[in-house]
Amino acid sequence: MISTLSIGLSAGLASALLFASVSSGSAFAMVLFYAAPLPILITGLGWRHYAGLLAAVTAAAVLALALNPIFLVAFLAGIGAPAWLLAYLALLARPNARGEAEWYPVGRLLFWAAMIAAAGVSIGVIALGTSEEAYTAALRAAVEQVLRLQTGLPADQPLTLPGVDDVDSAVKLMITVLPLTAAVLSMLTALLNLWGAGRVVRASGRLVRPWPDLTEVRLPGFAASVFAVAAALSLVGGLVGIVAGLFAATLAVAYSLTGLSLLHAITRGYAGRGFMLGISYVAILLFGWPLLFFVFAGLADAFLDLRRRQPGLKGPPGPKAPPAPPPPNDQ
């Protein structure tokens, strides 16, 4: 018990320091900032969810006392609670008919990572304004203020940007792209931190869950309906359309990841597998748009079960785990 308390408190302090490093303004500080959930996730996976919750609360309290009371809620809502929840879900398990632990599917973790990221940015959008006009005006003011600081322009001069002829269109594009980028980046950093925390805890021997086969990742069946509704509502316009677009964007990224998982699965055993994977990732990094192909591939796999149609692929195997004590977090 004492060890768990000390681990939780120490992880909370580490997370708070990583979060506060962004105040330095350096590029490396941004990397540290995005790693703020990592100590909480490591604690949650290695010492169970109550230690992770203690780490999240500790970090929020330290930031509130040292910087500003607003961080008590902001950190918990944006970083602490999502990290704790992902660690909690990752260790959810129930015994199956053979008495083995059936662990929470990775596809559902991916789904909830998408939902949490979109919900977090949605809260920020609504906090800026409860109507599209108020939200757009507030975000525009914030964007223009940042651009003026970067270019050194005083507030009484028209905003100009080097190499940009139509500044107004550029600012409008930033206002459209910023919330979508924030939601997707939040989701991807959460998944990267979860993967990194899992590797660290696994190396320490404290990971009770067997390492999952990432080539068998599928979103739950209902995710397609959520994606369709979000995509349809994003066309409505107004604040509802903006918020729905965030959920559609993160779910699209989730389906692209399942599409990449499908690629890894169906190329097993092929001589040119390394080249095929390499060229796919290079194309995504260079051009971006090929990721859309994997979004459709992930959706097609959800409906057509493409893995089972490949020779030698029988779909995701049943959960495997050695006979063990009652699984943690079995609630």
N, C-alpha and C positions, 0 to 999 in steps of 0.2 A: 504493500500500500504506500509506504513512504517512497519507494523507488518510483512508483507510478506518478505520485504527486510531484516529485522533483523533475521527472522527465517532462511532464505536462507544463510545469512552470518554466523550465529551461527552453522548451520548444516555443512557448509563447513569447519569451524575451527575444529569441532568435528571429521569429517571424516579425515582431515589431521593429527590430533593427533593420531587417531587409526592406520592410515597407517604408520606413522613415528615410532610407538612403536616397529616395527619389528627390528629396529636398536639395541635394547637392547639384542637381541639374546635369550631371555628366551622363554620357551614353551608357557607360558601364553600370551606373546607378539604376538605369531603367531595367537592365537585365536582372539586377538584384531585386528590384521591386516586383517583377513578374514571378520571382522565385519565393515570394512571401508565403504562399500556401504550402510550400514544400515541408517545412518543419511540422506543420499541423498534420499533413497527410502521413508523414513518416511516423509520427506519434500515434495517429489513429490506426494505422495498419499494424504497427508493431506492438502497441500497448493497449489496444482496443479503443472503442469510440469515446468512452468517458474521459480518457487521457487526452484524446484529440480535442474534445469539447473544452477541457480545462485549458489547453494551449490556446485555443481560439479566444476564449474569454480573457485570458491573461494578456494576450497581445493587444486586444481592444482596450483593456483597462490601462495598460502602459501607455499606449498612444494617446488616450484621452487625458491622462494626467500630465504627460510630457508635452503634448502639442496642443490639442484642442478637444474639448468634450464631445464635439460632433463625431470624432473618430470612434467613439464607443459604439455608435449605431452603424456608421459608414463602413468600418472595417468588418464588423460582424456580418453585415448584409452582403458586402461585396466580395470578401475573401474568407473570413473565418467560418461562417456557417456553410457556404458551398463546399469548402475543403473538408470540413467535418462530415457533411452529408455523404460526399463521395466515398470517403474512407469507411463510413458506416455501412453504406450499401455494398461496398466491395467485400465486406466480411459477413454479409448476410448469408445464411445457409439453413438448409433443412434436411433431415434424413430422408432418403428415398426408400423404395421397397427393399433394397438390398442392405439397408443399414449404413450406406455411405452418405457422405455429405454432398448435397446438391447445392452448388454455390450460385450466387446471384449472377445471371448471365452478363457477359461483357457488353453485349449489344444494348442491354437496358442501362448499363452505366453510361454508354455513349449517348443514349437518348436523353438521360437526365442531365448530363453535362451540357447538351445543347439547350435544354429547357432552362436550366439554371442561368446560363450565360445570357440568353435572350431576356429572361425575366429581370436579371440584374440591370441590364442596360435600359430595359423598359421603365424601370423605376426612375432611373436618371432622366429619361425623356419626359416622363410625366412631371417630375420635379421641376423641370425647366418651364413647363407651361401645360395647362389643362386643355388647351386648344391648339390647333395646328399653327395659327397665327402667332400665339404667344410663345410657343416652343421654337418656331423658326426665328422669331425676332431675338429671343434670348440666346440661341445657339449662334446666330449670325454675329451678335455683339461680341460673344466670347471668341469666335474665330477671328474677327477683325482685330480684336485686342491683341491676340497672340501674334497675328501677322504684323501688326504695328510694332510690337516689341522686337520681333525678329528683324524687321527692316529698319528700325529706328525712326519711324515716322511719327511725328506728334499728332495728337488727336484733332487738331484744327486744320490738318491738311488732308486732301483726298487720298484715299488708299491706292497705292500703286505697287505693282509687283514686277520685279525684273524679268523681262522676257515674256510677259503676259499682256496682251492687248486688251482683252475683255475681262477685267478684274471681277466684275459683277457675276459673270457666268462661272468664273473659277470659284468664287466664294459659294455660289449656289451648289456647285458640284461637291464641294467640301462638306456642305451642310447635309447633302443627301448621303454621301459615302461614309461620313464619320460614325454615325450610330451603327451602321452595318459592319464596318470594320471593327469597331469596339466589341460588338457581340461575338463576331467570329474569332477575334484575337483572344477574348476572354475564354471562349470555349477551348481553343487549341492549347493555350497555356495551362488551363486546368487539366486537360488530358496529358500534356507533357509532364506536368508536375506529378500527376497520379502515377504515370508510368515510371518516372524517376524514383518516386518514393517506394514503389513496389520493388524496383531493382535493389534499392538500398536495403530495405527490410528483408528481402529474400537473401541477399548476400550475408546479412547478419544472422540468418537462421531463425528469425522470429516471424516469418510470414507463414501463417497457418494454412493459407489457401494455396493449392497447387497453381503454378504459373499457367495461365490460359493459353490456348492456341489462338493466336491473333489472326490466323488465316480462316477462322470459322466464325468471324464476327458478323452478326446480323442484328438489325434493329427489330424490336418487337413488332408484331403485325399491325397493331393500332397506330404505329408511328406514321404510316402512309396516310391514314385518314387525317391525323393532326397536321401533317405537311400540306395536304390538299386544302384543308380549311384555311390554314395560315396563308398559303399562296393566293387563294381566292380573296380573302379579306385584305390582302396587301394591295389589291387593285381598287379597293373601295375609295381610297384617298382619306385625307384628314389624319387625325392622330391615331385612329384605329388602324388605318392602312400602314402607318409608320411602324407601330408596335407589331402588327401582324407580320410585316416584312422582316423584322428581327428574328422572329421564330422560324419563318420560312428559310431565312439565310442560314441559321445555325443547323437546321435539319437538313438543308441541302449539303452542307459540309459533312454532316454525319453520314449521309448516304454516299457521298464521294469517298469517305473512308471505308465504308463497307464495300464499295466498288473496287477499291484498291486491295482490300482483303480478298475479294473474289479473284482478282488478278494473281495474287500470290498463291491462291489455292489451286487454280486451274493450270498454272504453269509448273506445278511440281512434277519433277521427273523429266522435263524437257531439257534438251541439251543447251538451247539458247535462252534459258530462263533468265540468267543474269543480264544478258543484253536487253531482253524485253522489259525487264523491270527498270533497268538503268535508263533506257530511252524514254520510258513513260514518265519517270520522275524528272528527268531533265526537261522534257517538253512542258511539264506542269510548271516547273520553276522558271523557264524562259518565257513562256507565252501565257500561262494561266488558264486560257480557255479550254485546253484539253481536260481540265478537271470536270467540266460539264459532262464529258463522256462517262466518267466514273460515277457521277451522280445518277445518270440514267442506268448505268450498269448495276448500281446498288439497288435502284428501284426495281429493275427487271428481275434481279435475284430474289427480291422480296416476294414477287408475285409468281415467278416461274421456277424458283428453286434451282438455279442454274448449276449449282455445285453437284447436285444429285444426277444431273444429266451428263456429267463428264465421266469418262471411263476411269474407274479406280477411285472415284470420289463418292462416298456414301453419305455425304452430309455431315453435320457436326456430330462428333461422338458423344455418348452419354457422359455426364460428369464423372470424373475419376478422383478418388481420394482414398488414402489408406484408412483402415478402421481407426477412428480417433475418438477422443472425448466428445461430448455433445458440442456441436458447432457453435462458435461465438455469435452473439447478437441474434440468436434465434428467437425473434420476437414477431 
